[in-house]
Every structure is written in C-alpha cells, then in structure tokens.
Amino acid sequence: MAIQDKPKWGISGSTLKIIAIITMLIDHIGAALLEQGFIFGMSQEQLKNKIGIDVQQLDIILRMIGRVAFPIFCFLLVEGFLHTHNVKKYALRLLAFCVISEVPFDLAFFGRFNFRFQNVFFTLFLGLIVLIISKKLEDKVKGILGIVGQILVMVIGAFLAEMLHTDYGAFGVYFIFILYFLRNQKIFRTIMGCVSILWQGAWEITAPLAFIPIHFYNGKRGINLKYIFYLFYPIHLMVLYMIRILFH
C-alpha cells in the first residue's frame, strides 16, 4: 500500500485572495464612504455629535487595515504569472477588467468620470507586462546584462504607470517586479518588500503585515476563486457609490 503524502500545511492561494478582498473592502469603505464627507445622510460633524463616532479616526483605522490588501494582490499576480498555462489570456483578462473597472473606480472615489487617474488593474496589467518581458530576458540574456535589462524594463513600466496615474503608480510596478525578482529568496523578498513599502511613508505602516500570510503560503491554489477578484472589484466599488448616493 502506497503511503500518501500529507497535505502541505500553510495558507492556500484562495485564502490569501479572501484576506486581500476583505481588507480591500474595508479600505474602500473608508475611502469611498467616510472620506467623501457623508455617510447615512449625516456629515462627519453630525455623526460625531449624534452617536459619538469620530469619522476621521474610524477612517484611519479602516485604511490602516486596508493597507494589507495591495501587497497580497501583487504577490498573487506573480504567482499567477509563474503558474498560468496561458499568459496571453491572463494579460487580456487583466486588460479587460482595466476597462470594466474604470467607471466604478471613478464614481466611487471621485463621484464623477475622472480619467486622469486609473484603477489598480492598470497597475497589475503593467506589472504583468514587465514580468513577461523580464522572463524572456531572463531566459535569453544571462548574467549582469540580463539583470540590467530586466531593471530597465521595470523602470519603463513604472514610468508608464506614473504617467497614467494608476493606483499605486510607479511604486506598484516596482513592487510587483521585486516580488518576482526575489521569488526564490523568501526571507530577502520579505525584507525588501517590507522596506520598499515602508519607504512610501507612515501611511503604509501596516502594509508589511501582509507578509505574514504571504510567508505561510503553501503553494496550493485552494478553492477555485479565479474570477472572484475580477468581478468583486468593479461590483463592490459600484455598490459603495450607490450606497453613498442613496444615503446622501
């Protein structure tokens, strides 16, 4: 009788995705509702006087929790790239949701169409393109020249993200690249990831907590949540916008 391997202990990809989705939602409740000045038909001052809620402090708590989401999504993007059977379809799927999510993104955070700023799917898409080209360079150009080429590609991708004013901008593309470049050096990846995101300022002070569940990732996909994030992102933004309009 063959001895079966025990399941590898740790956190699956689907669990990471659920953590990221929940923390993202918490973050966006602060950004799309509280920071717009009104919730449940009352201003920040009215809420504080009537029910004792300091909206600004509550918003800070929600946004601090939400800082955990982006590092996890970047990590999952890298894992998706490394394990996808069809990177072209992966890229096209991201690009499609760049377009689908733009109007909900604008309405949720600006209350109107604002094409000066682009949603996080644009950041993830540019990061993926950087990874695709970097992998080709890694396979074909060895040594220091290949590394320089990969860094140059990352710089170009980061520049485009900054020019397009994507969510997290140049840093987002750089961060995705770092997680990929150090994918085989788990401890160093965590250190560089934490240092990099803390370099963005005190607002990101809780973001390194994302590397706790990332550290315990077991390499397993878990339950199939392939399209959950893709659909959840634009839908929840539109719902938050409608809630604000309804109670405003």
N, C-alpha and C positions, 0 to 999 in steps of 0.2 A: 504494500500500500504506500503510495507516494505521500510524502509529507508536504502539505500545502504551506506556502509562505504566509506568515502572519501579515495582516494589513499594516501598512506603514503608518505609524502614529503621526499625528500632526493636523494641520489645518488645510482643507482642500481649497481648490481654486474657487469653487462655488461659495464656500463660507467667506472667503476673502471678498468676493463680489458683494455678498449680502452686507458685510460690515461696511464696505465702501458706499453702497447705495443708501444705507440707513444714515450714516454720518453725513453724506451729501445732502440728504433730505433735511436733516436738522440744520445744516449750514444754510440752506436755501430758505428755510422758514425765517431765519434771521434776516437774510439779505433781501428777500422778495416781499416780506410782510413787515417785519419790525422796522427795517431801515427805510421803508417808504413813508414812515411817519404815522401811518394809521393801521389799526387792526381792530376788528369787531366794531367798527364805526366810531372809535374814540382815538383821540390824539395821544401821544406819549404822556403829556401832562395830565390829561383826563384819566388815563389808566392809572397813573401813579396816585392821583388824588382819590380815585374811587375805590380801587381794590388793592392799593399798596404795591403795585408792580413797578419796579424801576425798569423800564423797557430797555434803556441803554445797557444796564448790567446784564439783563436777560439776553440781549442780543450778543454781547461779548461772549457769554457762556456758550450759546448756540454756535457761534462762529468758531470758537476755540475747539469745540467738538468736531466741527466740520473740517478742520484742517487735516484730519486723518485721511480723508477720502482721496485726495489727489495723488499722494504717493502710492496708494494701493492700486488705483486705476492705471498709473504709469507702469507699475510692476506687472500687472495683469496684461497690459499691452505687450510688454516684452515677452512674457510667457506665451501669449497668443501667437506672436510672431515666430517664436522658436519652435512651436509645435503645430502650427497650421499646415494643412496639406495643400492649401491654395492661397498663397499670399496676395495674389491679384484680387481674388474675391474678397479677401479680408480688407484690403485697401479700398475697394469700390464700396463695400458696406459702410466703412467709416465715412467715406466721401458723401454717400447718400444721406447719412444722418447729419453731416455738417449742414446740408441744405435744409433738411426736415426740421432740425432743431433751432434754426436761426430766428424764426419769427417768435416761437415761445420764449427763447432766450431774451430777445429784445423786449417783449412785453413784460416778462417777469421782473427784469432788472431795471428797465428804463421807462416802462409804461407806454412805449411807442416804438415804431421802427427806428432802429439806430444801427445802421450798417457800418459805423465806424469801429465797432467792437464785435468780435466774433466769438462764438461759443467754444466750449472746450473740445468738441470733436475736431475742430480745425487744428488745435494743438496736437491732439493724438494722431491725426492724419499726417501732419508734417513730421511728427516724431517717427511714425511708421515708415515714411518715405526715406528718412535719414537712416533707419535701421536696414532697410532693403539695400540701399546703395552701400552702406558700410559693410554689410555681409559680403557683397560682391567684391569689394576692395580687399576685405579680409581673406577671401578665397584666392584672389588672383595676384595681389601685391603683398609680398611678405616683408617682415622686418619693419624698421623705423619709417620707411617710406609709406607703407600701408597704413600705419598708425597716424601719420601726419595727414594722409588723405582722408581717413575717417574723421579726424578732428575738423578738417576743413569743410567736409560735408555737413557736420553738425553745426558749424558756425553759420553756414549758408542757410540751413533750415531754421536756426534760431533767429537769424536776421529777417527771414520771411515772416516768421511768427510775430516778431516785433512790429514789422511794417503793417501787417494785417490786424494788429491789436487783438490777437487771440487771447482767450482766457489763459493766464499764467505766462503768456508771451514767450520771449526768448528763453527764460528760465525753464519753462515746461519742456521744450525740445531738448535743452541741455540735460535736464534731469532724466528724461527717458533714455538718452544716449549713455549717461553714466551708469544707469541700472543695467543696460545691455553690455556695455564695455567691461564691467566688473562682474558679470553674471557668474563666473566661475570662482570668484573670490568673495565668498559670502560675508565674512567679517569686514573686509575692507569696503565692500559695497555698502554695508550698513553704516560704517563710519563716514564714508564720503557722502552718502545720501543724507545723513543727519546734518553734517557740517554744511553741505550745499544749501539745504532748505532753511536752516537757521540763519544762513547768510542773508536771507531775504528780509530779515528783521524780526522784531519781537512779535509781530502778528502771527508768525509761523512757529511760535514756541512749542506748541503741542503737536505739530506735524510729525516730529520724529517718533511719536508713539505708534505711528503706522508700521514701523519696522519691527514691532513686537509680533503681531500676527504674521507679517511677511517672513520673519525669521523662522517661524514654525510651519511654514508652507511645506507640504509633503510631496509636492509634485503631482498630485492627483487632481483630476478635473472636478470630481464630486458630482452632484446632480447637474443635469443639463440646464443651464441658465443662459444659453447662448445669446438670446435676443432680449433678455430681461433689461439689461442696462440700456441697450439701444432704444428700446421703447419707453422705458421708465423716464429717461432724461427729458425728452420733449413733453411727455404727458404730464409729469409732475410739475414742470415749470408752467404749463398752461393752466393746470388746476390751481396753483398758487396765485397766478394772475387773476383767475376768475373769482377766487375767494376774496382777494383784495378789492376787486371791483364790486362784488356783491355786498360786502360789509362797509365799503367806503361810502 
